[in-house]
Amino acid sequence: MKKLTKPLIVGNWKTNPPTLDSAKNIFRSMKRISSTRKDVEVVICPPAPFISELSDISGIDVSHKNKRGVSVGAQDVSIYSEGSHTGEASASMLESSGACYVIVGHSERRAAGETDTTISMKIAQVLKTRMTAILCVGEKIRDEGGEYLTEIQGQIRAALAGLTYESFSQIIIAYEPVWAIGRQDNSAMSAHDLHQMVLYIRKFLHEKWGESVAKNVPILYGGSVFNENAYDILWNGEANGLLVGRASWTVESFSALLKAIDAPAPKEEKRELKSYPRKTVKAVRKSRPSKMKKVKGKSKTKKIKKAVRKSVKKPVKKISKKGGTKRKGSKKKR
Ligand code: PGA
């Protein structure tokens, strides 16, 4: 099962911008900014009519999702693969237009009548291609009795019910509490609450599909993420990435968000080691016993360990004034 090695930042453009020209301009700038970042993977999900052109600019197709830059995703997919279904875009149409990802079951689509059944049919369609499905789940309200947990579990169970173990490499879960999406006061959920939910989802995945799925399926967070709260949500909430709506609509807000989520600084000891003079680091490396070759009989490492043990047990020898040695603490001979 594939594991995300860096945070995945997915921009959901919804019904923006109004024209193809402006979409291309925004996308080009986002590509330029994202190309300088080795530490995040960026996906933009534009409206369906823009996918093909933006994918040409992107240069990343479904088989090279992890290249630097920006890849393109779709915001929805049809439950049908072909036929008389006016207005629908099938999974293979999206894939051949250059989409690498598809958002499935977004709360705005659920509000427009999408059900758990249609969502699972859409997931099945995505799995016929090489695209990755970003399954959105989220409660409408948070009740004190914890009913919302059952709601989340139900949404995941229904959408992923018939999946084989292998198919999970094409699944990402985006936890998007409906009450946190599109908030005017920009207040997303707290990192602590998100962390609890991430653990809850992983526990459920473990019960239902086992350890590997539970550990490796990426879980994103979405709902009023901006540059002000992105770092906390991502790193302290322990999400594997973010699904961003409004903050992905302009180059300024999106680049501010990417800047804000710079990976946390390395731990204290590592930083200290880095600042040692080169000579000291070299000397430390040289003195490490692990790289020493084995000699006949006991290995040098063993010999060193034995010597260390001995030296700890025995009291340290002191040089006497007369040039001889004496043990520390031994009585003076008269
Ligand atoms: P928002 O949208 O970031 O504007 O709240 C998130 C979403 O709908 O995915």
Boltz pocket constraint, residues with backbone or C-beta under 6 A from the ligand:
constraints:
  - pocket:
      binder: B
      contacts: [[A, 12], [A, 176], [A, 180], [A, 181], [A, 182], [A, 183], [A, 222], [A, 223], [A, 224], [A, 225], [A, 243], [A, 244], [A, 245], [A, 246], [A, 247]]
      max_distance: 6.0
